[in-house]
Amino acid sequence: MLRAPEVILGIIVVGYILNDVFQSVVVPRPTPARYRLTRWIVRPGWRAWRAIGLRAHSSAERERVLGVFAPLVVVVLLVLWLFGLVLGFGVIFDGLRAQLHPLVQDFPTALYFAGTSVLTIGFGDFVATSGLARVLALIAGGTGLGTIALAISFLFSLYGSFQRREILIVTLDARAGAPPSGVNLLETMNKLGMVDDLPRLFADWEKWAAEVLDSHLAYPVLAYFRSSHDNESWVSALGAVLDATTLILTTVVDGPRGPAKMMFAMGTHLVEDLSRFFRIARDHDPGVERYEFDQARERLAAAGWALLGAEESWVAFSRLRTQYAVPLNNMAKWWAAPPTQWIGDRSYVRFPLQRHQEQPVRAASR
């Protein structure tokens, strides 16, 4: 006999899982996630995992713990998708138990048949004997294979985007230090006579920001992947380059203002869209004290930069930095990024002026 309520319930479960797979893997843009499985796993899971990681006794241990989350959650999602399909088809086949041979006597047996169908194992100890059950068994096998194939392509897309994201972050080390700093970047470029390279650097980071915006909105779990090198983070790297462009536009006299302005526009667009998507709090505050800005001016002057007047540049700097400072700072806290000069929890990163001047170019190999 056909048990219609069970069949309908199973179809709803299967449809729910397939919709989550489709929205998470196939659709290349942000999609509503209020009632999706992915939303219930990633954000609450990160909140709990982050609380555990922040209790670590050292920064190295903390990074090891936090770095496991994103790869682990991708595997967990794959397992849950397959389990959801098996569960849904198990309910369906339990409603069609009279159409299976030998006769299925209970739900665990129907679940077993669904599992062999979804995973295409096919031991042959149970077979579908009617047209409807046979069609559903074929659909179960197709959805199982399709989900696994999409998951594999999903992994390739994730790690390809991750590697492209990390290339510029790693190359920023030698110029801006680790953790990176916009002041370090401008200081190093002028000291080494590389000011003419700044336009190309800003152009590269403008393209980087555009790609990160596109990939992290399409695949939000990418934002939880941590850099593979110590004291590095995509959030702090973005902040360092944005700070450098802000200093060029407000404080430095002869900097490449055009490329800096283009990078600033793309970078603030990235911060605004990601903070809205991930529900990061936003506010209007420069996030830098006046004495910190004055210390930065002294360092830039010592490195050979010609500067605008202190009061004029501070007013302009504060106005521009309010466009990204608070959401970027909250993003760094949410993803527990290693703190840097003006970003993240910097209560223990208040470097004295002299130490900044004496540190080597690769600032944080310490």
C-alpha positions as CSV (number, residue, x, y, z in Angstrom):
1,M,0.0,0.0,0.0
2,L,1.1,3.5,-0.7
3,R,1.6,5.7,2.4
4,A,1.1,9.1,0.8
5,P,2.0,11.3,3.9
6,E,5.4,9.6,4.3
7,V,6.1,9.9,0.5
8,I,5.2,13.6,0.6
9,L,7.3,14.2,3.8
10,G,10.3,12.4,2.1
11,I,9.9,14.5,-1.0
12,I,10.0,17.7,1.1
13,V,13.2,16.6,2.9
14,V,14.9,15.7,-0.4
15,G,13.8,19.0,-2.0
16,Y,15.1,20.9,1.1
17,I,18.5,19.3,0.8
18,L,18.8,19.7,-2.9
19,N,17.8,23.3,-2.7
20,D,20.6,23.9,-0.1
21,V,23.1,22.2,-2.4
22,F,22.0,24.2,-5.4
23,Q,22.0,27.5,-3.6
24,S,25.4,26.8,-1.9
25,V,27.3,25.4,-4.8
26,V,25.7,26.2,-8.1
27,V,24.3,29.7,-7.8
28,P,27.2,32.2,-8.2
29,R,25.7,35.0,-6.1
30,P,24.4,35.7,-2.6
31,T,21.1,33.8,-2.0
32,P,18.6,33.9,0.9
33,A,19.7,31.6,3.6
34,R,17.3,32.2,6.5
35,Y,15.9,28.6,6.5
36,R,18.8,26.8,4.9
37,L,20.9,24.1,6.5
38,T,24.1,25.9,5.7
39,R,23.1,29.0,7.7
40,W,22.3,26.8,10.7
41,I,25.7,25.1,10.6
42,V,28.3,27.7,9.5
43,R,27.6,30.8,11.6
44,P,26.6,29.2,14.9
45,G,29.4,26.6,14.5
46,W,32.0,29.4,14.0
47,R,30.7,31.2,17.1
48,A,31.2,28.1,19.2
49,W,34.5,27.2,17.5
50,R,35.9,30.7,17.9
51,A,35.1,30.7,21.6
52,I,37.2,27.5,22.0
53,G,40.0,28.8,19.8
54,L,40.3,32.1,21.7
55,R,40.9,30.2,24.9
56,A,44.2,28.8,23.5
57,H,47.3,29.4,25.5
58,S,49.4,30.7,22.5
59,S,48.8,32.4,19.2
60,A,50.2,29.4,17.3
61,E,47.8,27.0,19.1
62,R,44.9,29.5,18.5
63,E,45.7,29.6,14.8
64,R,45.8,25.8,14.5
65,V,42.4,25.4,16.2
66,L,40.7,28.2,14.2
67,G,42.3,27.1,11.0
68,V,40.6,23.7,11.2
69,F,37.1,25.1,11.2
70,A,36.5,26.0,7.5
71,P,37.8,22.8,6.0
72,L,36.0,20.8,8.6
73,V,32.7,22.6,8.0
74,V,32.9,21.9,4.3
75,V,33.2,18.1,5.0
76,V,30.4,18.3,7.6
77,L,28.1,20.0,5.0
78,L,28.9,17.2,2.5
79,V,28.1,14.5,5.1
80,L,24.9,16.3,6.1
81,W,23.8,16.7,2.5
82,L,24.2,13.0,1.8
83,F,22.6,12.0,5.2
84,G,19.7,14.3,4.4
85,L,19.2,12.7,1.0
86,V,19.4,9.2,2.6
87,L,16.9,10.2,5.3
88,G,14.5,11.8,2.8
89,F,14.6,8.8,0.4
90,G,14.3,6.5,3.4
91,V,11.0,8.1,4.4
92,I,9.9,7.8,0.7
93,F,10.8,4.1,0.4
94,D,9.2,3.4,3.8
95,G,6.0,4.8,2.3
96,L,6.5,2.5,-0.7
97,R,7.6,-0.6,1.3
98,A,5.1,-2.8,-0.5
99,Q,6.8,-2.0,-3.8
100,L,10.2,-3.5,-2.6
101,H,11.3,-7.1,-2.6
102,P,11.7,-8.7,-0.2
103,L,9.0,-6.8,1.7
104,V,10.5,-4.0,3.9
105,Q,9.2,-4.5,7.5
106,D,10.5,-1.3,9.2
107,F,12.0,2.1,8.7
108,P,15.6,1.2,9.3
109,T,15.4,-1.3,6.5
110,A,13.9,1.3,4.2
111,L,16.7,3.7,5.3
112,Y,19.3,1.0,4.4
113,F,17.8,0.6,0.9
114,A,17.8,4.4,0.5
115,G,21.5,4.5,1.5
116,T,22.5,1.9,-1.0
117,S,20.6,3.7,-3.7
118,V,21.9,7.2,-2.9
119,L,25.5,6.0,-2.6
120,T,25.0,3.7,-5.7
121,I,26.3,0.6,-3.8
122,G,23.5,-1.7,-4.9
123,F,24.1,-5.0,-3.1
124,G,20.9,-6.4,-4.6
125,D,19.5,-7.7,-1.4
126,F,16.5,-5.4,-1.9
127,V,15.1,-4.4,-5.2
128,A,12.3,-2.2,-6.4
129,T,9.5,-4.1,-8.1
130,S,7.2,-1.4,-9.4
131,G,7.6,1.5,-11.8
132,L,7.3,4.2,-9.2
133,A,9.8,2.7,-6.7
134,R,12.2,1.9,-9.6
135,V,12.0,5.5,-10.8
136,L,12.6,6.9,-7.3
137,A,15.6,4.5,-6.8
138,L,17.1,5.8,-10.0
139,I,16.5,9.4,-8.9
140,A,18.1,8.6,-5.5
141,G,21.2,7.3,-7.3
142,G,21.4,10.3,-9.6
143,T,21.0,12.8,-6.8
144,G,23.6,11.1,-4.7
145,L,26.2,11.0,-7.6
146,G,25.3,14.6,-8.5
147,T,25.7,15.8,-5.0
148,I,29.1,14.2,-4.6
149,A,30.2,15.6,-8.0
150,L,29.0,19.1,-7.1
151,A,30.8,18.8,-3.7
152,I,34.1,17.9,-5.5
153,S,33.8,20.8,-7.9
154,F,32.9,23.0,-4.9
155,L,36.1,22.0,-3.2
156,F,38.1,22.8,-6.3
157,S,36.4,26.2,-6.6
158,L,37.0,27.0,-2.9
159,Y,40.7,26.1,-2.9
160,G,41.3,27.8,-6.2
161,S,39.8,31.1,-4.9
162,F,41.6,30.6,-1.6
163,Q,45.0,30.3,-3.3
164,R,44.4,33.3,-5.5
165,R,43.4,35.3,-2.5
166,E,46.6,34.3,-0.6
167,I,49.1,35.2,-3.3
168,L,49.0,38.9,-2.8
169,I,48.7,38.6,0.9
170,V,51.9,36.7,1.1
171,T,53.7,39.1,-1.2
172,L,52.5,42.0,1.0
173,D,54.7,40.6,3.9
174,A,58.0,42.1,2.6
175,R,56.4,45.5,2.1
176,A,54.0,45.9,4.9
177,G,55.2,43.4,7.6
178,A,53.3,40.6,9.3
179,P,50.8,41.6,10.6
180,P,50.6,44.2,7.8
181,S,50.3,47.9,8.3
182,G,49.6,50.7,5.8
183,V,52.2,52.9,7.5
184,N,54.8,50.1,7.2
185,L,53.9,49.7,3.5
186,L,54.4,53.4,2.6
187,E,57.5,53.6,4.8
188,T,59.1,50.5,3.1
189,M,58.3,51.6,-0.4
190,N,59.9,55.0,0.0
191,K,62.9,53.8,1.9
192,L,63.6,51.2,-0.9
193,G,63.0,53.7,-3.7
194,M,59.9,51.8,-4.9
195,V,57.4,54.6,-4.9
196,D,56.9,54.2,-8.6
197,D,55.7,50.7,-8.0
198,L,52.8,51.9,-5.9
199,P,50.4,52.5,-8.8
200,R,50.8,48.9,-10.0
201,L,50.5,47.6,-6.4
202,F,47.2,49.5,-5.9
203,A,45.9,48.3,-9.2
204,D,46.7,44.7,-8.3
205,W,44.9,45.1,-5.0
206,E,41.9,46.7,-6.7
207,K,41.5,43.5,-8.8
208,W,42.1,41.4,-5.7
209,A,39.3,43.3,-3.8
210,A,36.9,42.8,-6.7
211,E,37.7,39.0,-6.9
212,V,37.4,38.6,-3.1
213,L,34.1,40.5,-3.1
214,D,32.7,38.2,-5.9
215,S,34.0,34.9,-4.5
216,H,33.2,35.5,-0.8
217,L,29.6,36.5,-1.6
218,A,29.1,33.5,-3.8
219,Y,30.8,31.1,-1.4
220,P,30.6,32.7,2.1
221,V,32.5,29.8,3.8
222,L,35.6,31.2,2.0
223,A,35.7,34.1,4.5
224,Y,36.4,31.5,7.3
225,F,39.4,30.0,5.6
226,R,42.5,31.4,7.4
227,S,45.8,32.3,5.9
228,S,48.4,29.5,5.9
229,H,51.1,31.8,7.2
230,D,51.5,33.2,10.7
231,N,50.3,36.8,11.5
232,E,48.5,37.1,8.2
233,S,44.8,37.5,7.4
234,W,42.9,38.7,4.4
235,V,41.0,41.2,6.6
236,S,44.2,42.8,8.0
237,A,45.8,42.8,4.6
238,L,42.8,44.6,3.1
239,G,43.0,47.1,6.0
240,A,46.7,47.8,5.5
241,V,46.2,48.6,1.8
242,L,43.2,50.7,2.6
243,D,45.1,52.6,5.2
244,A,47.9,53.2,2.8
245,T,45.5,54.6,0.2
246,T,43.9,56.8,2.8
247,L,47.3,58.2,3.8
248,I,48.2,58.8,0.2
249,L,44.9,60.7,-0.4
250,T,45.0,62.8,2.8
251,T,48.5,63.1,4.3
252,V,51.2,62.5,1.6
253,V,52.0,65.2,-0.9
254,D,53.4,63.4,-4.0
255,G,51.7,60.0,-3.8
256,P,49.9,58.2,-6.7
257,R,46.5,59.7,-5.9
258,G,44.6,58.2,-8.9
259,P,45.4,54.5,-8.3
260,A,45.0,55.1,-4.6
261,K,41.5,56.5,-5.1
262,M,40.5,53.6,-7.3
263,M,41.7,51.1,-4.8
264,F,40.0,53.0,-2.0
265,A,36.7,52.9,-3.8
266,M,36.9,49.2,-4.5
267,G,38.1,48.4,-1.0
268,T,35.4,50.3,0.8
269,H,32.9,48.7,-1.6
270,L,34.2,45.3,-0.5
271,V,34.0,46.2,3.2
272,E,30.5,47.6,2.9
273,D,29.0,44.6,1.0
274,L,30.7,41.9,3.1
275,S,29.8,43.6,6.4
276,R,26.2,43.8,5.3
277,F,26.1,40.2,4.1
278,F,27.7,38.8,7.3
279,R,25.6,41.2,9.5
280,I,28.7,42.9,10.9
281,A,28.0,46.1,12.9
282,R,28.8,49.3,11.1
283,D,29.4,52.8,12.5
284,H,31.1,56.1,11.6
285,D,34.4,56.4,13.5
286,P,38.0,56.7,12.3
287,G,39.1,54.0,14.7
288,V,42.5,55.8,15.2
289,E,43.4,58.2,18.0
290,R,45.1,61.5,17.2
291,Y,48.4,60.5,18.8
292,E,48.5,57.3,16.7
293,F,48.1,59.4,13.6
294,D,50.8,61.8,14.7
295,Q,53.2,58.9,15.3
296,A,52.4,57.6,11.8
297,R,53.2,61.1,10.4
298,E,56.5,61.1,12.1
299,R,57.4,57.7,10.7
300,L,56.4,58.7,7.2
301,A,58.4,62.0,7.4
302,A,61.4,60.0,8.7
303,A,61.1,57.7,5.7
304,G,61.3,60.7,3.3
305,W,57.7,61.4,2.5
306,A,56.6,65.1,2.1
307,L,53.5,65.6,4.2
308,L,50.6,68.0,4.3
309,G,49.8,70.0,7.4
310,A,49.0,68.0,10.5
311,E,45.6,69.5,11.2
312,E,44.5,69.5,7.6
313,S,45.6,65.9,7.0
314,W,44.0,64.6,10.3
315,V,40.6,66.1,9.4
316,A,40.7,64.5,5.9
317,F,42.2,61.2,7.2
318,S,39.4,60.9,9.8
319,R,36.7,61.6,7.3
320,L,37.9,59.0,4.8
321,R,38.7,56.3,7.4
322,T,35.2,56.5,8.9
323,Q,33.9,54.9,5.6
324,Y,35.5,51.5,6.5
325,A,37.2,51.6,9.9
326,V,34.4,50.2,12.2
327,P,33.0,47.5,9.9
328,L,36.6,46.3,9.0
329,N,37.6,46.3,12.7
330,N,34.5,44.3,13.6
331,M,35.2,41.9,10.7
332,A,38.7,41.3,12.1
333,K,37.2,40.6,15.6
334,W,34.5,38.3,14.2
335,W,37.0,36.2,12.3
336,A,39.6,36.5,15.1
337,A,42.2,37.9,12.7
338,P,45.7,38.5,14.1
339,P,45.7,42.1,15.4
340,T,47.7,44.7,13.5
341,Q,48.6,48.4,14.0
342,W,45.1,49.9,13.6
343,I,42.8,46.8,13.1
344,G,41.4,44.2,15.4
345,D,42.0,43.8,19.1
346,R,45.1,45.9,19.3
347,S,45.2,46.3,23.1
348,Y,48.6,44.5,23.1
349,V,49.8,45.8,19.8
350,R,50.6,49.3,20.8
351,F,54.2,49.5,19.4
352,P,56.3,52.5,20.6
353,L,57.5,54.8,17.9
354,Q,61.1,53.9,18.2
355,R,60.4,50.2,17.9
356,H,58.5,50.8,14.7
357,Q,61.5,52.7,13.3
358,E,64.0,50.0,14.2
359,Q,62.0,46.9,13.2
360,P,63.1,45.2,10.0
361,V,61.1,45.2,6.8
362,R,59.5,41.8,7.6
363,A,58.1,43.1,10.8
364,A,56.5,40.2,12.5
365,S,58.7,37.2,11.9
366,R,59.0,37.4,15.7
